[in-house]
Amino acid sequence: QLQLAESGGDLVQPGGSLRLSCAVSGVTLDDYAYGWVRQAPGKDREGVACLSSTGRSTNYADSVKGRFTISRDDAKNTVFLHMDSLKPEDTAVYYCVAEPKITTLASMCITKLPPAKEYDFWGQGTQVTVSL
């Protein structure tokens, strides 16, 4: 059974950087597409980034393009979200998400960011706060 465990959330000043980690267990990394979804207080869940099951395709929300990078380390079975030039509006709980590679949702990542709410598997979330 797939399990996702996020870590790395913290309080950081505007303009700073942070790297979130998502430890993937119970499955082979290649069998799933991955993503990061965030939810700010009082707002709907928002897809931030996705990574295809092959690791060769990525897509990002317009609000984070050029600042965030999603990647994975197969040896460590871990997915990362590296965030640079952080802004107060990036403050949110960040969730690591996954979808079996055989699904239509997973294949979407090759061309665009999949709908945030439709991923099948979710981690518990990690808080990122960007403030002075």
PyMOL commands that set and color helices and strands:
alter all, ss='L'
color gray80, all
select helices_A, chain A and resi 29-31+88-90+104-108+116-118
alter helices_A, ss='H'
color red, helices_A
select strands_A, chain A and resi 3-7+11-12+18-25+32-39+46-51+58-60+68-73+78-83+92-100+121-122+126-130
alter strands_A, ss='S'
color yellow, strands_A
deselect
rebuild
show_as cartoon
